[in-house]
Every structure is written in structure tokens, then in C-alpha cells.
Amino acid sequence: MIYRDFQGLRLSLLGFGTMRLPTTAAGDVDAAETEALLDYAMTHGVNYYDTAWPYMQNQSETVVGRCLKKYPRESFYLATKFPGHMLTGDPDPAGIFEQQLEKCQVEYFDFYLLHNVYENDMDVYTDPKWGIIDYFVEQKRLGRIRHLGFSSHADIPCLTAFLERCGKDMEFCQLQLNYLDWSLQRGKEKYDLLAKYNIPVWVMEPVRGGKLATLDADSQQKLRAIRPGASDASFALRWLEGHGNIRMILSGMSTMEQVKDNIATFEKDDPVTPEEEAILLAAAEKMKNSVPCTACRYCCDGCPQGLDIPDLLHKHNQLRAGSGSTVKMQLDAVPEDKWPHACLGCGACAAVCPQKIAIPDELAAFAAQLDKLPAWVEVCRQRAEAEARERASRGR
């Protein structure tokens, strides 16, 4: 197992993400199968386990806590998160934190994160009225949190603003990063920004929820010619190994096959070669199916609605590549008169576009796709209902 140093701690570079645990036919977490997966990971050098309040319909923390309870507390690092991104009711950091300790059956968390700091919740996290960050800084002082950080799906301006306001209290950032999102979600710019603030990166979605685990046939053939028998997922993980500011790569494993393959990949430090990286980046370009906007912004000056057209097309490209929830979260923080639906179809933008993009058509297609997605507040409501059911099952 590869290990990386973090403030004197020896962390396995592969962390076990528990957002996609195996389930029973009834849809509950399969506790026995989950225990088998975590046991195999523990005995093969994985020492970092990541959970969160809403994962697996609020069951993840409880199941993970039970599975790890039999191991000495100092033999693993446990991380969970405060769900400030769930926009239902007033934040209750103390109440949630105490329940999480109980659910996970621990007296402290090694790593604790503000869950998904993004455009629509940054003000909640930083509002003195709620005292969220102050509360967790105090828990760190008391030893109930050993390291405090945050996860984020925010775009660059929001991420920058949060770092400027709260970066001094944050020790690490969990970021969606892989060779597709390196460009699609401005991953490189986010990675560089965090390095500027001396904040190490924890990676989530290294294989994009499975999207990078099955490449097109041509890319597979080229990669197999270099490394016969290697899985597509292993190339995605090895691509991340080559980035020095990454201290943790979280993989949401749900089968023993995935656990074994990932552990084999992390037996030794072996980043992709330049030849392999070129194949991966070319494969990523094929996945994008993107609108070829260069963000020259010629279209913006004449837009009667004042739309940020390049940003909307950028989000449209993300949605086309399967980033629906991230895009919808970000747009929920934008006034509706700046959504793609506000486009009048006048064509002033298309008339000056050097790339000859039929911009009104693209914005109309983007709007139609957005209408098929649930609002983030509705997702939060559903999660709150799941939380209530989970609490009832524990007799609270």
C-alpha cells in the first residue's frame, strides 16, 4: 500500500469512500457484505474511511461505525461531514455532531469536513448567527476533531471567496478530481488554487462514479497494448498518483472485485506515463461531446438579457458529460433571470460568435435538460425524510 504523509500521520493513499455501499433487495445497506469489504481493506493496508450524514439514506455512518468498532481505534482514521449543504431548517452543528459520534461509536473524529461548500450555502457556513465554523474549531481544540477541512463542488469564484474568508481554519479540501474534470470542471485551476493556499487535496470521484471505469474500445485497446490486464479504473487512479499535492484518493467501492483491484493498483507508487496520460486525456475529450466555446465573451456585450453565456455553455458541457447535480446546485444560487431559460432567442450572440455556435439552440437544449432535474432543495427535503426514518429506526 502507498502511504502519504499528512502532518506526521501515515495515511493510505487509497481511502474507502462509503457513499456507494452494497445494498439488499429492499434497498438498505447490506451490513454483512459491507463488513466483508471493510475487513479486506483493513487487512490490506487501507486505514482511512470516509462517511457522511446523508450517505446511503443516512445509514452509512451507523454501518461503518459498527464495522470498524472491532478494530483498535488507533488503527484507522475516520472522517465524516457536517451537512450544512442540506437546505432544510436551521443548522444545528452541536446536535448533528453529537449524533454522529453516537452513530459511529467513537469519541472523536480523525477528520471532519464541512460538507460541500458551494455557491448557495457558503453564507450559511460563514454566518456568525449559526457559528458553524467556530463550533467545529472549538471541537478541534477539545480534541473531538483532530483535523478540520471541507469538501466542495463550487466553481472558482466561490472557492476563492471561501478560502479568503476561512482558509486559515481549513487543513484540507476534498475535491472532485479526475482526468475528465481536470478540464471539464476546471479541476486544474482548483488544484492550483488550493496549492496557493497550501491546502492539500483529498480526491473524491476519481473514476467519475464509474464513468472512467469503462472507456471506449479504441482507448482500451491502446492502453491494453501498454499494460495488458490492467483495468480502466486503475489508469484513472494512477493518473492521480502523479500529483504531489494529493494526500488522499477516495474510492466509493461497492464490490469485492473493486476493492481488490483498487488495492492492487496502490501496491506501489506508479503514476501514468506521458504516453498513457495522452491516451486518457484524448479519451476524456471524446466523453465531453462539448460545445466548442472558447469564452472569448464576444456574445455577452450584445445580450439584451445580460446573460453570462460562456459560463452557461460551460455548465451545459458539464451536464452533457453527466454532472447534473453539480450544475443544478450551482445554478440554484443564480437569479432565475440569468438562467438559460431567460434567453430570448434573438440570435445577437450567434451573429458574433467566432466559433459559429448556434447559441440560442444550445441554451434552449440546456434549459430543457435542467427542467428534468430536481431542484437541490427537493433533494435536501428527500434526504431530510430519510434522516427522520433513520433516526426513528434508532429509537430517537
C-alpha positions in Angstrom: 0.0 0.0 0.0 1.2 3.5 -0.9 1.2 5.9 2.1 1.4 9.7 2.1 2.4 11.9 5.0 -0.1 14.4 6.4 1.1 16.4 9.4 3.0 13.4 10.7 0.2 10.9 10.0 0.8 8.0 7.7 -2.3 7.8 5.5 -3.0 5.1 3.0 -3.3 6.9 -0.4 -6.4 4.8 -1.1 -9.2 5.8 1.1 -12.5 3.8 1.4 -15.5 6.0 0.4 -18.8 4.8 1.8 -21.3 6.6 -0.4 -21.9 3.6 -2.6 -22.1 0.6 -0.2 -23.7 -2.7 -1.3 -27.4 -2.9 -0.7 -30.0 -5.6 -0.1 -33.0 -6.2 -2.3 -35.0 -3.9 0.0 -32.6 -1.0 -0.7 -30.9 -1.0 2.8 -27.2 -1.2 3.3 -26.0 -4.8 3.2 -24.2 -4.8 6.5 -22.6 -8.2 6.2 -21.3 -7.5 2.7 -20.1 -4.1 3.8 -18.2 -5.6 6.7 -16.5 -8.1 4.4 -15.3 -5.2 2.2 -14.0 -3.1 5.0 -12.3 -6.2 6.6 -10.5 -6.9 3.4 -9.5 -3.2 3.1 -8.3 -3.1 6.7 -6.2 -6.2 6.4 -4.6 -4.9 3.2 -3.4 -1.6 4.4 -6.3 0.8 3.9 -6.5 3.0 7.0 -8.8 5.9 6.0 -12.6 5.6 5.9 -14.9 8.4 4.8 -18.6 8.6 5.5 -21.2 11.4 5.8 -24.5 12.2 7.4 -26.7 11.7 4.3 -24.8 8.8 2.6 -26.9 5.7 1.9 -30.1 7.3 3.1 -28.4 8.2 6.4 -27.3 4.6 7.1 -23.6 4.9 6.2 -22.3 6.3 9.4 -24.1 3.7 11.5 -23.0 0.8 9.4 -19.4 2.0 9.1 -19.2 2.6 12.9 -20.4 -0.9 13.6 -17.9 -2.5 11.1 -14.9 -0.6 12.5 -15.8 -1.0 16.1 -13.9 -4.3 16.5 -10.6 -2.7 15.4 -8.3 -0.7 17.8 -9.3 2.9 17.5 -5.8 4.0 16.7 -5.6 1.5 13.7 -7.8 3.6 11.4 -8.7 7.2 10.5 -12.4 8.0 10.4 -13.9 11.0 8.5 -17.4 12.4 8.4 -19.0 15.7 7.5 -21.5 18.3 8.7 -24.4 18.6 6.3 -24.6 22.4 6.0 -25.3 22.0 2.3 -28.7 20.4 3.1 -31.0 23.5 3.0 -33.8 22.3 5.3 -34.3 24.2 8.6 -31.8 25.9 10.8 -28.3 24.5 11.1 -27.6 22.5 14.3 -23.9 21.8 14.4 -23.8 20.6 18.0 -26.9 18.3 17.7 -25.7 16.8 14.5 -22.1 16.3 15.8 -23.2 14.5 18.9 -25.4 12.2 16.9 -22.6 11.4 14.5 -20.3 10.4 17.4 -23.0 8.1 18.7 -23.8 6.6 15.2 -20.1 5.9 14.5 -19.5 4.7 18.1 -16.4 6.9 18.6 -15.3 9.6 20.9 -13.6 11.7 18.3 -13.3 12.0 14.5 -9.8 12.0 13.0 -11.0 14.1 10.1 -14.1 16.3 9.9 -15.4 18.3 7.0 -17.9 21.0 6.1 -19.9 19.1 3.5 -20.0 20.7 0.1 -19.2 24.4 0.5 -20.7 25.8 -2.7 -22.4 28.9 -4.0 -25.7 28.5 -2.3 -24.5 27.6 1.2 -21.2 29.4 1.8 -23.1 32.2 3.6 -24.8 29.7 5.8 -21.4 28.1 6.7 -19.8 31.5 7.4 -22.7 33.3 9.0 -21.8 34.3 12.7 -25.5 33.8 13.5 -25.1 30.0 13.2 -21.5 29.8 14.4 -20.8 26.6 12.4 -17.1 27.0 11.8 -16.5 28.4 15.3 -18.2 25.4 16.8 -16.1 22.9 14.9 -12.9 24.8 15.6 -13.7 24.6 19.3 -14.3 20.8 18.9 -10.9 20.6 17.4 -9.4 22.4 20.4 -11.2 20.0 22.7 -9.7 17.0 20.8 -13.0 15.7 19.5 -11.9 16.6 15.9 -8.3 16.1 15.1 -8.2 17.7 11.6 -10.8 20.1 10.1 -11.4 20.6 6.4 -14.1 20.9 3.8 -15.4 19.4 0.6 -16.6 21.4 -2.3 -18.3 21.3 -5.7 -18.0 25.1 -6.0 -16.7 26.9 -9.1 -13.6 29.0 -8.8 -15.0 32.4 -7.6 -16.9 30.8 -4.7 -14.0 28.5 -3.8 -11.7 31.5 -3.8 -14.0 33.6 -1.6 -14.3 30.8 0.9 -10.6 30.3 1.1 -10.1 34.0 1.6 -12.6 34.1 4.4 -12.0 30.7 6.1 -8.8 29.2 4.7 -6.9 29.8 7.9 -9.1 27.2 9.7 -9.1 24.6 6.9 -6.4 21.9 6.8 -7.5 20.0 3.7 -10.1 20.2 0.9 -12.0 17.3 -0.7 -12.4 17.9 -4.4 -13.9 16.1 -7.4 -10.8 15.4 -9.4 -10.0 13.1 -12.3 -8.6 13.4 -15.8 -12.0 14.3 -17.2 -12.9 17.0 -14.7 -9.3 18.3 -14.9 -10.6 20.5 -17.7 -14.4 19.9 -17.7 -14.9 21.2 -14.1 -11.8 23.4 -14.0 -10.1 20.9 -11.8 -6.6 22.1 -12.7 -7.5 25.7 -11.7 -9.0 24.4 -8.4 -6.0 22.2 -7.7 -3.6 25.1 -8.3 -5.7 27.5 -6.2 -5.6 25.1 -3.2 -1.8 24.7 -3.6 -1.6 28.5 -3.5 -3.2 28.4 0.0 -1.0 25.4 1.0 -4.1 23.2 1.4 -3.6 19.6 0.4 -6.2 17.8 -1.8 -8.4 14.9 -0.9 -9.9 13.4 -4.1 -13.5 12.3 -4.5 -14.9 10.7 -7.6 -11.6 9.6 -9.0 -13.3 7.4 -11.6 -16.3 9.7 -12.0 -18.9 7.4 -10.5 -17.8 4.6 -12.8 -17.7 6.7 -16.0 -13.9 6.3 -16.2 -14.1 2.6 -15.4 -15.3 1.7 -18.9 -13.6 3.6 -21.7 -14.3 3.5 -25.4 -12.9 0.4 -27.3 -10.1 2.3 -29.1 -8.8 3.8 -25.9 -9.0 0.4 -24.2 -7.0 -1.2 -27.0 -4.2 1.4 -26.8 -4.0 1.1 -23.0 -4.1 -2.7 -23.0 -1.2 -2.7 -25.5 0.9 -0.9 -22.9 -0.4 -2.7 -19.8 -2.2 -6.0 -20.6 -4.8 -6.9 -18.0 -4.9 -3.5 -16.3 -8.4 -2.2 -15.5 -9.7 1.1 -16.9 -10.2 2.3 -13.3 -6.6 1.6 -12.5 -5.4 4.1 -15.1 -7.7 6.8 -13.6 -6.3 6.2 -10.1 -2.7 6.1 -11.3 -3.2 9.4 -13.1 -3.9 11.0 -9.7 -0.8 9.5 -8.2 1.3 11.9 -10.2 0.0 15.0 -8.5 2.1 15.9 -5.5 -0.5 17.9 -3.5 -2.9 15.0 -3.4 -2.8 13.2 0.0 -5.9 11.0 -0.2 -7.8 9.3 -3.1 -11.2 8.2 -2.0 -12.9 5.4 -4.0 -16.5 4.5 -3.4 -16.2 0.7 -3.6 -19.3 -1.5 -3.5 -18.0 -4.9 -4.6 -15.1 -7.1 -3.6 -13.8 -7.0 -7.1 -13.5 -3.3 -7.0 -11.8 -3.4 -3.6 -9.2 -6.0 -4.7 -8.5 -4.2 -8.0 -8.0 -0.8 -6.3 -5.8 -2.2 -3.6 -3.6 -3.9 -6.2 -3.3 -0.6 -8.1 -2.0 1.0 -4.9 0.6 -1.6 -4.1 3.4 0.7 -5.4 3.7 4.3 -6.5 3.4 4.0 -10.3 2.0 7.2 -11.9 0.9 7.0 -15.5 3.5 7.6 -18.2 3.2 10.5 -20.6 2.1 8.1 -23.3 -0.7 6.7 -21.0 -1.7 10.2 -20.0 -2.1 11.3 -23.6 -4.5 8.4 -24.3 -6.5 9.2 -21.2 -6.8 12.9 -22.0 -7.9 12.0 -25.6 -10.5 9.6 -24.1 -11.7 12.4 -21.9 -12.2 14.7 -24.9 -14.3 12.1 -26.6 -16.6 11.9 -23.5 -17.2 15.6 -23.4 -19.3 15.9 -26.6 -18.9 19.6 -25.8 -20.0 22.9 -27.3 -16.7 24.4 -28.5 -17.0 27.7 -26.6 -13.6 29.4 -26.0 -15.0 32.0 -23.6 -14.0 34.9 -25.8 -17.1 36.7 -24.4 -18.0 38.5 -27.7 -21.5 37.2 -27.2 -22.0 38.9 -23.9 -21.9 42.6 -24.9 -25.0 42.4 -27.1 -27.1 40.1 -25.0 -30.3 42.0 -24.1 -30.8 39.8 -21.0 -27.2 40.2 -19.7 -26.6 36.5 -19.6 -23.1 35.1 -18.8 -23.3 33.0 -21.9 -19.8 31.4 -21.7 -20.5 30.3 -18.1 -23.8 28.9 -19.1 -22.3 27.0 -22.0 -19.6 25.7 -19.7 -22.3 24.4 -17.3 -24.1 22.9 -20.3 -21.0 21.0 -21.2 -20.7 19.6 -17.7 -24.3 18.5 -17.8 -23.8 16.7 -21.2 -20.9 14.8 -19.5 -23.0 13.7 -16.6 -22.6 16.4 -13.9 -26.3 17.2 -13.4 -26.4 17.6 -9.6 -23.3 19.8 -9.5 -24.7 22.1 -12.2 -28.1 22.3 -10.6 -26.6 23.2 -7.2 -24.5 26.0 -8.8 -27.5 27.4 -10.8 -29.8 27.4 -7.7 -27.5 30.2 -6.4 -28.0 32.3 -9.5 -31.1 34.5 -10.1 -33.6 32.8 -12.4 -33.4 35.7 -14.9 -29.8 34.7 -15.5 -30.6 31.0 -16.3 -30.6 29.7 -19.9 -34.4 29.9 -19.8 -34.1 33.7 -20.0 -32.7 33.6 -23.5 -35.0 35.4 -25.9 -33.6 33.6 -28.9 -32.8 36.9 -30.7 -29.5 35.5 -32.1 -27.4 38.5 -31.4 -24.9 36.2 -29.7 -24.7 33.7 -32.5 -24.1 36.5 -35.0 -20.8 37.5 -33.4 -19.6 34.0 -32.3 -16.2 33.2 -33.9 -16.9 29.5 -33.4 -20.2 29.7 -35.2 -22.1 28.2 -32.3 -25.9 28.2 -32.5 -26.0 29.7 -29.0 -29.8 30.1 -28.7 -30.3 26.5 -29.7 -27.7 25.3 -27.2 -29.2 27.4 -24.4 -32.7 26.1 -25.2 -31.3 22.5 -25.0 -29.6 23.3 -21.7 -32.8 24.7 -20.3 -34.8 21.6 -21.4 -32.3 19.3 -19.7 -32.3 21.4 -16.5 -36.1 21.1 -16.3 -35.7 17.3 -16.0 -33.6 17.6 -12.9 -35.0 18.1 -9.3 -34.2 21.3 -7.5 -31.5 21.0 -4.9 -33.9 22.0 -2.2 -36.1 19.0 -3.2 -33.1 16.7 -2.9 -32.4 18.1 0.5 -36.1 17.5 1.5 -35.9 13.9 0.5 -32.7 13.4 2.4 -34.3 15.0 5.5 -37.1 12.5 5.3 -34.5 9.7 5.0 -32.8 11.1 8.1 -36.1 11.1 10.0 -36.7 7.5 9.1 -33.2 6.5 10.1 -33.5 8.3 13.5 -36.8 6.6 14.1 -35.2 3.2 13.5 -32.6 4.0 16.2 -35.4 4.9 18.6 -34.6 8.6 18.8 
